[in-house]
Amino acid sequence: MTQVLVLNGPNLGRLGVREPEVYGHASMADLEREAAAWGSELSLKVDVRQTDDESELVGWLHEAVDARSHVVLNPAAFTHYSYALRDAAAQVTSSGLLLVEVHLSNPAARESFRHYSVVAGVATGTIAGFGFDSYRLALAAIAHKLQA
Ligand code: DQA
């Protein structure tokens, strides 16, 4: 079965308690459950992970390349400044794998420091602003592109 790593960066382990007016009331455990269900509908084997550690996130992107896994990535705050993460994401897409950048909120509608993503230029595409649905749409986009 096609494997997809769903990788989440810093502070996303706090979903449900962190600024619920921005990020909603559901938790990372809820996302894990929902993503597994969407994955099975789409015939994708989904592995949801979260870390606050940049080097761990970079390591997971290396793992995606080596294991030939596609990636859904919410880089969280790393989106806006981590060139290390961008370089790791570039290895995913340049090896022919899909990488969809996702955001729960719409960073373009928020503070100016959130308007620029260093990852977007090496992603296959970006989906932002739809809460957990951003992840569902990203998985659907991967399944659709693989069928095409
Ligand atoms: C976020 C948006 C980022 O700007 C922020 O730093 C996050 C979450 C989102 O999912 O909306 O931590 O990636």
Residues whose N, C-alpha, C, O or C-beta is under 5 A from the ligand:
A	BS01	DQA	P10 A76 A77 V102 H103 L104 S105 P107 R114
